[in-house]
Amino acid sequence: MKIFNLGSINADFFYRLPHLPQPGETLASVGYDRGLGGKGANQSVACARAGAQIRHIGAIGAEGRWMVERMEEAGVDCSQVVIVREASGHAIIYVDQAGENSIVLHPGANRTIPETALDEALDQAEDGDLMILQNETGLQVEAAQLAAERGLFVIYSAAPFDEAAVRAVLPYVSLLIVNEGEARALCASFGLSLQELPVKQIVVTKGAQGATWHNLETGGLIVMPAFPVTPVDTTGAGDTFAGYLAAALAEGCTRERAMRLASAASALKVTRAGTADAIPTRADVEDFLDNQPKL
Ligand code: ATP
């Protein structure tokens, strides 16, 4: 099965500074780095590294071609990523010597993905393919509705949490993925418990506490503890988890096996610094699993 991802593509610009700048201050950086980021791009790279056939639907500005090249190198089909007049989505990230950060995020092109790119991509979709989406682009409702009408399995990461977006997208969702904070916000918004939310399947990720899959139709529960690792950088753990979970489901894995693969991939990710570039390959994940103590 193919996976379609309506997702953000962001450039992360990191500046290492002696301290975070004060109002009016001009400060020389002592280090600079540039990386591929954005929840959408991260999830596409995770799907590709997991071995899935993944097509990204998105938009960049003309200066953002290097990001598409990075995604293609990882194995993502970017034929439906269009170049628009806006600047590419980007984050300016200041990091001080204590590791404290301050971030300015410009959504840019991610909010102007043309509907034609979505339509053209989904024209290639077949019954049973998967659609994944998050909250960093426009067109989520259109994409979720169109995908559901065409018989696709719709996986929605409701992040960053946006109450209006979640309420509009949820009726078309097959599987909702949230972290604990997003789960709390969603329950508070509906005034319902997790088990009462209007969706069939929910996965809740809980950082070092692992993840749970709640089947709201049957009351079934899968509990997946996190693998014990020494964390170096947890950025992108959630996207690695979501991408690997989608890839495993597309491959026909059981839910238990998909949760195990996603948990192993995200545990490996947190042992590495970086986001998209640090997402492990399927071979690394299988090696990691082979080296776990047998229960
Ligand atoms: P982020 O926004 O940083 O990408 P998130 O809040 O969306 O993360 P988390 O719940 O923090 O997502 O993490 C997703 C999954 O990654 C967890 O369910 C777990 O399997 C794995 N994970 C995260 N942190 C750790 C850790 N310290 N040790 C092992 N696994 C971890």
Residues whose N, C-alpha, C, O or C-beta is under 5 A from the ligand:
A	BS01	ATP	N179 T205 K206 G207 A208 G210 A211 A226 F227 V229 P231 T234 T235 G236 A237 G238 D239 F241 S263 S266 A267 V270
